[in-house]
Amino acid sequence: MNTLHNLFDNLPAHSDFEVFTDLLRRPGLRIERIVSTGQCSPPDFWYDQPGDEWVLLVQGEACLRFADEKDGRHLRAGDFVEIGAHRRHRVEWTHPAQVPIWLAIHME
């Protein structure tokens, strides 16, 4: 039975950590919502994921940086980017006065 859900339901007001919620999981595919409340990647930390990822910033502002690029990319609501497998990246900052919401599609 299909149940109706809303991406904006159950948002944390503030958390010390980003909140990751799987919205859909199928063989080779995972869709997750990521809610940030001012978090960023730890210093010198880079994500290095085994599969491709497509990420959309639904709400808020953030800076996404790739190890092979000099400058970070300032993302605003509606911006999206594809991240190839093993392309090292990090979140430089998320806007602390907003609640950035990411929609990430992982092709594993």
N, CA, C and O atoms as CSV, one atom per row, in Angstrom:
chain,resi,resn,atom,element,x,y,z
A,1,MET,N,N,0.841,-1.184,0.000
A,1,MET,CA,C,0.000,0.000,0.000
A,1,MET,C,C,0.884,1.244,0.000
A,1,MET,O,O,1.813,1.337,0.802
A,2,ASN,N,N,0.616,2.175,-0.862
A,2,ASN,CA,C,1.393,3.411,-0.950
A,2,ASN,C,C,0.883,4.423,0.057
A,2,ASN,O,O,-0.307,4.733,0.098
A,3,THR,N,N,1.796,4.933,0.865
A,3,THR,CA,C,1.454,5.922,1.868
A,3,THR,C,C,2.007,7.270,1.415
A,3,THR,O,O,3.122,7.352,0.900
A,4,LEU,N,N,1.231,8.306,1.608
A,4,LEU,CA,C,1.662,9.654,1.253
A,4,LEU,C,C,2.594,10.200,2.329
A,4,LEU,O,O,2.292,10.120,3.520
A,5,HIS,N,N,3.729,10.754,1.903
A,5,HIS,CA,C,4.703,11.358,2.809
A,5,HIS,C,C,5.021,12.756,2.297
A,5,HIS,O,O,4.716,13.093,1.153
A,6,ASN,N,N,5.638,13.567,3.154
A,6,ASN,CA,C,6.028,14.912,2.768
A,6,ASN,C,C,7.481,15.131,3.165
A,6,ASN,O,O,7.871,14.837,4.295
A,7,LEU,N,N,8.274,15.641,2.251
A,7,LEU,CA,C,9.696,15.870,2.478
A,7,LEU,C,C,9.953,16.819,3.649
A,7,LEU,O,O,11.006,16.753,4.283
A,8,PHE,N,N,8.998,17.698,3.936
A,8,PHE,CA,C,9.164,18.703,4.980
A,8,PHE,C,C,8.617,18.273,6.343
A,8,PHE,O,O,8.675,19.047,7.299
A,9,ASP,N,N,8.092,17.059,6.445
A,9,ASP,CA,C,7.597,16.556,7.732
A,9,ASP,C,C,8.764,16.180,8.641
A,9,ASP,O,O,9.818,15.745,8.176
A,10,ASN,N,N,8.559,16.355,9.935
A,10,ASN,CA,C,9.501,15.911,10.973
A,10,ASN,C,C,10.904,16.488,10.812
A,10,ASN,O,O,11.898,15.779,10.969
A,11,LEU,N,N,10.973,17.768,10.500
A,11,LEU,CA,C,12.287,18.423,10.400
A,11,LEU,C,C,12.802,18.743,11.796
A,11,LEU,O,O,12.043,19.225,12.637
A,12,PRO,N,N,14.068,18.485,12.050
A,12,PRO,CA,C,14.615,18.851,13.365
A,12,PRO,C,C,14.763,20.365,13.455
A,12,PRO,O,O,15.192,21.002,12.494
A,13,ALA,N,N,14.419,20.934,14.578
A,13,ALA,CA,C,14.586,22.377,14.793
A,13,ALA,C,C,16.072,22.707,14.870
A,13,ALA,O,O,16.530,23.684,14.277
A,14,HIS,N,N,16.809,21.900,15.592
A,14,HIS,CA,C,18.260,22.030,15.654
A,14,HIS,C,C,18.812,20.696,16.129
A,14,HIS,O,O,18.209,20.013,16.956
A,15,SER,N,N,19.955,20.345,15.598
A,15,SER,CA,C,20.625,19.117,15.984
A,15,SER,C,C,22.117,19.362,15.934
A,15,SER,O,O,22.587,20.206,15.171
A,16,ASP,N,N,22.862,18.633,16.739
A,16,ASP,CA,C,24.314,18.737,16.701
A,16,ASP,C,C,24.893,18.013,15.479
A,16,ASP,O,O,26.061,18.191,15.133
A,17,PHE,N,N,24.055,17.192,14.834
A,17,PHE,CA,C,24.495,16.400,13.707
A,17,PHE,C,C,23.501,16.532,12.558
A,17,PHE,O,O,22.328,16.836,12.774
A,18,GLU,N,N,23.973,16.304,11.350
A,18,GLU,CA,C,23.050,16.221,10.224
A,18,GLU,C,C,22.158,15.009,10.436
A,18,GLU,O,O,22.573,14.015,11.032
A,19,VAL,N,N,20.929,15.098,9.942
A,19,VAL,CA,C,19.976,14.008,10.093
A,19,VAL,C,C,19.750,13.381,8.718
A,19,VAL,O,O,19.283,14.042,7.791
A,20,PHE,N,N,20.086,12.096,8.601
A,20,PHE,CA,C,19.959,11.343,7.356
A,20,PHE,C,C,18.760,10.408,7.465
A,20,PHE,O,O,18.660,9.622,8.406
A,21,THR,N,N,17.849,10.500,6.494
A,21,THR,CA,C,16.649,9.654,6.496
A,21,THR,C,C,16.499,8.999,5.129
A,21,THR,O,O,16.384,9.688,4.116
A,22,ASP,N,N,16.499,7.672,5.102
A,22,ASP,CA,C,16.233,6.972,3.851
A,22,ASP,C,C,14.759,7.124,3.495
A,22,ASP,O,O,13.883,6.820,4.304
A,23,LEU,N,N,14.494,7.595,2.286
A,23,LEU,CA,C,13.131,7.744,1.804
A,23,LEU,C,C,12.709,6.558,0.944
A,23,LEU,O,O,11.541,6.171,0.926
A,24,LEU,N,N,13.680,5.987,0.234
A,24,LEU,CA,C,13.413,4.844,-0.637
A,24,LEU,C,C,14.702,4.069,-0.801
A,24,LEU,O,O,15.770,4.649,-0.998
A,25,ARG,N,N,14.595,2.754,-0.717
A,25,ARG,CA,C,15.758,1.891,-0.901
A,25,ARG,C,C,15.339,0.707,-1.764
A,25,ARG,O,O,14.399,-0.024,-1.450
A,26,ARG,N,N,16.066,0.548,-2.856
A,26,ARG,CA,C,15.862,-0.563,-3.782
A,26,ARG,C,C,17.244,-1.077,-4.180
A,26,ARG,O,O,18.235,-0.369,-4.000
A,27,PRO,N,N,17.328,-2.282,-4.712
A,27,PRO,CA,C,18.644,-2.764,-5.151
A,27,PRO,C,C,19.285,-1.763,-6.128
A,27,PRO,O,O,18.708,-1.446,-7.168
A,28,GLY,N,N,20.462,-1.279,-5.786
A,28,GLY,CA,C,21.193,-0.343,-6.624
A,28,GLY,C,C,20.756,1.103,-6.535
A,28,GLY,O,O,21.299,1.956,-7.236
A,29,LEU,N,N,19.768,1.400,-5.670
A,29,LEU,CA,C,19.240,2.766,-5.577
A,29,LEU,C,C,18.869,3.096,-4.137
A,29,LEU,O,O,18.233,2.303,-3.442
A,30,ARG,N,N,19.278,4.276,-3.711
A,30,ARG,CA,C,18.864,4.767,-2.388
A,30,ARG,C,C,18.600,6.251,-2.507
A,30,ARG,O,O,19.425,6.992,-3.042
A,31,ILE,N,N,17.451,6.691,-2.009
A,31,ILE,CA,C,17.089,8.110,-1.977
A,31,ILE,C,C,16.998,8.509,-0.517
A,31,ILE,O,O,16.297,7.877,0.273
A,32,GLU,N,N,17.719,9.572,-0.167
A,32,GLU,CA,C,17.716,9.998,1.229
A,32,GLU,C,C,17.514,11.499,1.335
A,32,GLU,O,O,17.869,12.270,0.443
A,33,ARG,N,N,16.930,11.880,2.459
A,33,ARG,CA,C,16.816,13.288,2.817
A,33,ARG,C,C,17.894,13.564,3.852
A,33,ARG,O,O,18.079,12.799,4.798
A,34,ILE,N,N,18.605,14.676,3.655
A,34,ILE,CA,C,19.626,15.099,4.613
A,34,ILE,C,C,19.224,16.486,5.102
A,34,ILE,O,O,19.010,17.396,4.301
A,35,VAL,N,N,19.124,16.640,6.415
A,35,VAL,CA,C,18.772,17.923,7.007
A,35,VAL,C,C,19.972,18.433,7.788
A,35,VAL,O,O,20.486,17.760,8.681
A,36,SER,N,N,20.408,19.641,7.432
A,36,SER,CA,C,21.553,20.273,8.090
A,36,SER,C,C,21.045,21.463,8.899
A,36,SER,O,O,20.125,22.167,8.481
A,37,THR,N,N,21.648,21.673,10.040
A,37,THR,CA,C,21.338,22.870,10.823
A,37,THR,C,C,22.658,23.535,11.205
A,37,THR,O,O,23.007,23.649,12.380
A,38,GLY,N,N,23.383,23.972,10.161
A,38,GLY,CA,C,24.650,24.657,10.376
A,38,GLY,C,C,25.869,23.756,10.321
A,38,GLY,O,O,26.986,24.228,10.535
A,39,GLN,N,N,25.688,22.463,10.039
A,39,GLN,CA,C,26.832,21.556,10.024
A,39,GLN,C,C,27.643,21.682,8.739
A,39,GLN,O,O,27.172,22.180,7.717
A,40,CYS,N,N,28.876,21.211,8.837
A,40,CYS,CA,C,29.753,21.098,7.677
A,40,CYS,C,C,30.633,19.873,7.912
A,40,CYS,O,O,30.615,19.277,8.989
A,41,SER,N,N,31.391,19.513,6.901
A,41,SER,CA,C,32.302,18.373,7.043
A,41,SER,C,C,33.438,18.739,7.994
A,41,SER,O,O,33.872,19.891,8.024
A,42,PRO,N,N,33.922,17.773,8.768
A,42,PRO,CA,C,35.056,18.046,9.653
A,42,PRO,C,C,36.288,18.476,8.844
A,42,PRO,O,O,36.407,18.127,7.670
A,43,PRO,N,N,37.192,19.224,9.458
A,43,PRO,CA,C,38.409,19.643,8.755
A,43,PRO,C,C,39.149,18.430,8.174
A,43,PRO,O,O,39.271,17.395,8.829
A,44,ASP,N,N,39.629,18.570,6.966
A,44,ASP,CA,C,40.403,17.529,6.273
A,44,ASP,C,C,39.612,16.246,5.986
A,44,ASP,O,O,40.209,15.231,5.625
A,45,PHE,N,N,38.285,16.270,6.138
A,45,PHE,CA,C,37.463,15.100,5.814
A,45,PHE,C,C,36.897,15.244,4.409
A,45,PHE,O,O,36.427,16.318,4.033
A,46,TRP,N,N,36.941,14.173,3.637
A,46,TRP,CA,C,36.369,14.150,2.295
A,46,TRP,C,C,35.498,12.904,2.152
A,46,TRP,O,O,35.919,11.798,2.492
A,47,TYR,N,N,34.283,13.096,1.646
A,47,TYR,CA,C,33.463,11.943,1.275
A,47,TYR,C,C,34.114,11.296,0.054
A,47,TYR,O,O,34.571,11.991,-0.853
A,48,ASP,N,N,34.152,9.982,0.034
A,48,ASP,CA,C,34.683,9.214,-1.095
A,48,ASP,C,C,33.784,7.991,-1.219
A,48,ASP,O,O,34.061,6.944,-0.633
A,49,GLN,N,N,32.723,8.127,-1.972
A,49,GLN,CA,C,31.664,7.119,-2.018
A,49,GLN,C,C,31.854,6.166,-3.191
A,49,GLN,O,O,32.325,6.568,-4.255
A,50,PRO,N,N,31.488,4.902,-2.995
A,50,PRO,CA,C,31.703,3.899,-4.038
A,50,PRO,C,C,30.757,4.025,-5.244
A,50,PRO,O,O,31.058,3.511,-6.321
A,51,GLY,N,N,29.624,4.703,-5.067
A,51,GLY,CA,C,28.659,4.829,-6.161
A,51,GLY,C,C,28.428,6.275,-6.555
A,51,GLY,O,O,28.845,7.198,-5.856
A,52,ASP,N,N,27.757,6.463,-7.688
A,52,ASP,CA,C,27.399,7.808,-8.135
A,52,ASP,C,C,26.301,8.378,-7.242
A,52,ASP,O,O,25.511,7.638,-6.656
A,53,GLU,N,N,26.266,9.709,-7.148
A,53,GLU,CA,C,25.259,10.393,-6.353
A,53,GLU,C,C,24.778,11.619,-7.125
A,53,GLU,O,O,25.563,12.314,-7.772
A,54,TRP,N,N,23.487,11.866,-7.044
A,54,TRP,CA,C,22.887,13.090,-7.577
A,54,TRP,C,C,22.269,13.776,-6.375
A,54,TRP,O,O,21.479,13.174,-5.647
A,55,VAL,N,N,22.630,15.049,-6.162
A,55,VAL,CA,C,22.151,15.744,-4.962
A,55,VAL,C,C,21.514,17.076,-5.347
A,55,VAL,O,O,22.027,17.814,-6.188
A,56,LEU,N,N,20.382,17.361,-4.707
A,56,LEU,CA,C,19.612,18.582,-4.919
A,56,LEU,C,C,19.488,19.296,-3.581
A,56,LEU,O,O,19.108,18.687,-2.582
A,57,LEU,N,N,19.808,20.580,-3.561
A,57,LEU,CA,C,19.556,21.379,-2.366
A,57,LEU,C,C,18.135,21.916,-2.497
A,57,LEU,O,O,17.879,22.830,-3.280
A,58,VAL,N,N,17.229,21.353,-1.737
A,58,VAL,CA,C,15.808,21.692,-1.820
A,58,VAL,C,C,15.533,23.035,-1.169
A,58,VAL,O,O,14.734,23.829,-1.665
A,59,GLN,N,N,16.207,23.281,-0.043
A,59,GLN,CA,C,15.956,24.485,0.757
A,59,GLN,C,C,17.262,24.918,1.392
A,59,GLN,O,O,18.083,24.076,1.756
A,60,GLY,N,N,17.466,26.223,1.531
A,60,GLY,CA,C,18.627,26.740,2.234
A,60,GLY,C,C,19.781,27.075,1.308
A,60,GLY,O,O,19.620,27.183,0.092
A,61,GLU,N,N,20.948,27.238,1.915
A,61,GLU,CA,C,22.187,27.527,1.183
A,61,GLU,C,C,23.309,26.694,1.773
A,61,GLU,O,O,23.306,26.365,2.959
A,62,ALA,N,N,24.276,26.356,0.915
A,62,ALA,CA,C,25.416,25.562,1.356
A,62,ALA,C,C,26.565,25.758,0.376
A,62,ALA,O,O,26.388,26.300,-0.714
A,63,CYS,N,N,27.727,25.312,0.782
A,63,CYS,CA,C,28.891,25.327,-0.102
A,63,CYS,C,C,29.415,23.905,-0.201
A,63,CYS,O,O,29.786,23.295,0.802
A,64,LEU,N,N,29.440,23.386,-1.416
A,64,LEU,CA,C,29.933,22.048,-1.705
A,64,LEU,C,C,31.278,22.194,-2.404
A,64,LEU,O,O,31.402,22.946,-3.371
A,65,ARG,N,N,32.274,21.482,-1.918
A,65,ARG,CA,C,33.614,21.603,-2.505
A,65,ARG,C,C,34.107,20.242,-2.946
A,65,ARG,O,O,33.907,19.239,-2.261
A,66,PHE,N,N,34.751,20.220,-4.091
A,66,PHE,CA,C,35.350,19.004,-4.623
A,66,PHE,C,C,36.860,19.104,-4.474
A,66,PHE,O,O,37.432,20.184,-4.620
A,67,ALA,N,N,37.504,17.982,-4.184
A,67,ALA,CA,C,38.953,17.965,-3.967
A,67,ALA,C,C,39.709,18.388,-5.216
A,67,ALA,O,O,40.821,18.908,-5.118
A,68,ASP,N,N,39.119,18.169,-6.396
A,68,ASP,CA,C,39.816,18.503,-7.639
A,68,ASP,C,C,39.469,19.899,-8.161
A,68,ASP,O,O,39.803,20.234,-9.297
A,69,GLU,N,N,38.804,20.711,-7.340
A,69,GLU,CA,C,38.489,22.087,-7.716
A,69,GLU,C,C,39.022,23.031,-6.644
A,69,GLU,O,O,38.983,22.721,-5.453
A,70,LYS,N,N,39.519,24.182,-7.079
A,70,LYS,CA,C,40.104,25.149,-6.139
A,70,LYS,C,C,39.051,25.764,-5.222
A,70,LYS,O,O,39.269,25.887,-4.016
A,71,ASP,N,N,37.910,26.150,-5.794
A,71,ASP,CA,C,36.874,26.853,-5.028
A,71,ASP,C,C,35.645,25.977,-4.826
A,71,ASP,O,O,35.345,25.089,-5.624
A,72,GLY,N,N,34.945,26.258,-3.727
A,72,GLY,CA,C,33.693,25.577,-3.465
A,72,GLY,C,C,32.578,26.130,-4.338
A,72,GLY,O,O,32.695,27.216,-4.906
A,73,ARG,N,N,31.511,25.377,-4.434
A,73,ARG,CA,C,30.336,25.796,-5.199
A,73,ARG,C,C,29.246,26.257,-4.227
A,73,ARG,O,O,28.774,25.484,-3.394
A,74,HIS,N,N,28.863,27.508,-4.348
A,74,HIS,CA,C,27.810,28.079,-3.500
A,74,HIS,C,C,26.468,27.616,-4.059
A,74,HIS,O,O,26.064,28.022,-5.148
A,75,LEU,N,N,25.787,26.766,-3.305
A,75,LEU,CA,C,24.496,26.227,-3.732
A,75,LEU,C,C,23.361,26.959,-3.046
A,75,LEU,O,O,23.425,27.282,-1.860
A,76,ARG,N,N,22.332,27.209,-3.817
A,76,ARG,CA,C,21.090,27.788,-3.295
A,76,ARG,C,C,19.955,26.821,-3.598
A,76,ARG,O,O,20.117,25.891,-4.389
A,77,ALA,N,N,18.822,27.040,-2.974
A,77,ALA,CA,C,17.663,26.159,-3.177
A,77,ALA,C,C,17.418,25.962,-4.673
A,77,ALA,O,O,17.362,26.923,-5.440
A,78,GLY,N,N,17.274,24.712,-5.065
A,78,GLY,CA,C,17.023,24.361,-6.456
A,78,GLY,C,C,18.258,23.921,-7.210
A,78,GLY,O,O,18.137,23.320,-8.277
A,79,ASP,N,N,19.459,24.205,-6.683
A,79,ASP,CA,C,20.689,23.792,-7.354
A,79,ASP,C,C,20.929,22.304,-7.136
A,79,ASP,O,O,20.683,21.773,-6.053
A,80,PHE,N,N,21.414,21.638,-8.186
A,80,PHE,CA,C,21.730,20.215,-8.069
A,80,PHE,C,C,23.006,19.908,-8.823
A,80,PHE,O,O,23.420,20.649,-9.715
A,81,VAL,N,N,23.624,18.790,-8.443
A,81,VAL,CA,C,24.890,18.388,-9.045
A,81,VAL,C,C,25.007,16.869,-8.998
A,81,VAL,O,O,24.536,16.220,-8.064
A,82,GLU,N,N,25.640,16.323,-10.020
A,82,GLU,CA,C,25.948,14.899,-10.028
A,82,GLU,C,C,27.371,14.720,-9.522
A,82,GLU,O,O,28.280,15.446,-9.925
A,83,ILE,N,N,27.554,13.749,-8.639
A,83,ILE,CA,C,28.866,13.470,-8.061
A,83,ILE,C,C,29.231,12.045,-8.455
A,83,ILE,O,O,28.587,11.086,-8.028
A,84,GLY,N,N,30.256,11.920,-9.261
A,84,GLY,CA,C,30.681,10.599,-9.715
A,84,GLY,C,C,31.276,9.774,-8.585
A,84,GLY,O,O,31.744,10.309,-7.581
A,85,ALA,N,N,31.247,8.467,-8.769
A,85,ALA,CA,C,31.816,7.544,-7.785
A,85,ALA,C,C,33.266,7.927,-7.507
A,85,ALA,O,O,34.033,8.214,-8.426
A,86,HIS,N,N,33.624,7.927,-6.246
A,86,HIS,CA,C,34.974,8.217,-5.750
A,86,HIS,C,C,35.459,9.641,-6.049
A,86,HIS,O,O,36.653,9.920,-5.948
A,87,ARG,N,N,34.540,10.540,-6.414
A,87,ARG,CA,C,34.943,11.940,-6.554
A,87,ARG,C,C,34.871,12.560,-5.160
A,87,ARG,O,O,33.789,12.751,-4.606
A,88,ARG,N,N,36.015,12.863,-4.618
A,88,ARG,CA,C,36.081,13.350,-3.238
A,88,ARG,C,C,35.435,14.725,-3.133
A,88,ARG,O,O,35.694,15.621,-3.937
A,89,HIS,N,N,34.584,14.865,-2.115
A,89,HIS,CA,C,33.853,16.118,-1.915
A,89,HIS,C,C,33.567,16.312,-0.435
A,89,HIS,O,O,33.681,15.389,0.371
A,90,ARG,N,N,33.193,17.539,-0.106
A,90,ARG,CA,C,32.895,17.873,1.288
A,90,ARG,C,C,31.921,19.038,1.317
A,90,ARG,O,O,31.779,19.767,0.335
A,91,VAL,N,N,31.251,19.209,2.449
A,91,VAL,CA,C,30.377,20.362,2.675
A,91,VAL,C,C,31.192,21.373,3.466
A,91,VAL,O,O,31.530,21.140,4.626
A,92,GLU,N,N,31.506,22.503,2.824
A,92,GLU,CA,C,32.304,23.542,3.475
A,92,GLU,C,C,31.497,24.266,4.546
A,92,GLU,O,O,32.009,24.556,5.627
A,93,TRP,N,N,30.233,24.558,4.241
A,93,TRP,CA,C,29.353,25.207,5.216
A,93,TRP,C,C,27.896,25.049,4.790
A,93,TRP,O,O,27.591,24.843,3.615
A,94,THR,N,N,27.020,25.149,5.761
A,94,THR,CA,C,25.580,25.279,5.512
A,94,THR,C,C,25.118,26.519,6.261
A,94,THR,O,O,25.664,26.864,7.309
A,95,HIS,N,N,24.130,27.171,5.725
A,95,HIS,CA,C,23.664,28.430,6.305
A,95,HIS,C,C,23.082,28.167,7.692
A,95,HIS,O,O,22.124,27.405,7.822
A,96,PRO,N,N,23.650,28.792,8.734
A,96,PRO,CA,C,23.213,28.504,10.097
A,96,PRO,C,C,21.831,29.053,10.460
A,96,PRO,O,O,21.204,28.565,11.400
A,97,ALA,N,N,21.353,30.053,9.733
A,97,ALA,CA,C,20.046,30.645,10.065
A,97,ALA,C,C,18.919,30.008,9.253
A,97,ALA,O,O,17.765,30.425,9.359
A,98,GLN,N,N,19.244,29.012,8.453
A,98,GLN,CA,C,18.245,28.309,7.653
A,98,GLN,C,C,18.303,26.830,8.016
A,98,GLN,O,O,19.160,26.405,8.791
A,99,VAL,N,N,17.400,26.065,7.458
A,99,VAL,CA,C,17.444,24.615,7.621
A,99,VAL,C,C,17.646,24.022,6.225
A,99,VAL,O,O,16.678,23.704,5.535
A,100,PRO,N,N,18.908,23.874,5.814
A,100,PRO,CA,C,19.144,23.282,4.502
A,100,PRO,C,C,18.640,21.841,4.435
A,100,PRO,O,O,18.898,21.030,5.325
A,101,ILE,N,N,17.921,21.551,3.368
A,101,ILE,CA,C,17.401,20.205,3.125
A,101,ILE,C,C,17.968,19.733,1.793
A,101,ILE,O,O,17.826,20.402,0.769
A,102,TRP,N,N,18.602,18.590,1.822
A,102,TRP,CA,C,19.186,17.969,0.638
A,102,TRP,C,C,18.364,16.743,0.258
A,102,TRP,O,O,17.848,16.041,1.128
A,103,LEU,N,N,18.244,16.492,-1.020
A,103,LEU,CA,C,17.676,15.247,-1.519
A,103,LEU,C,C,18.797,14.576,-2.289
A,103,LEU,O,O,19.254,15.099,-3.306
A,104,ALA,N,N,19.244,13.421,-1.813
A,104,ALA,CA,C,20.360,12.724,-2.429
A,104,ALA,C,C,19.895,11.399,-3.004
A,104,ALA,O,O,19.222,10.616,-2.334
A,105,ILE,N,N,20.261,11.161,-4.243
A,105,ILE,CA,C,19.948,9.899,-4.900
A,105,ILE,C,C,21.278,9.183,-5.131
A,105,ILE,O,O,22.143,9.663,-5.864
A,106,HIS,N,N,21.417,8.028,-4.490
A,106,HIS,CA,C,22.632,7.236,-4.586
A,106,HIS,C,C,22.391,6.062,-5.525
A,106,HIS,O,O,21.451,5.289,-5.341
A,107,MET,N,N,23.245,5.938,-6.526
A,107,MET,CA,C,23.181,4.807,-7.435
A,107,MET,C,C,24.338,3.880,-7.070
A,107,MET,O,O,25.493,4.112,-7.426
A,108,GLU,N,N,23.985,2.838,-6.357
A,108,GLU,CA,C,25.015,1.958,-5.758
A,108,GLU,C,C,25.267,0.725,-6.592
A,108,GLU,O,O,26.098,-0.107,-6.229
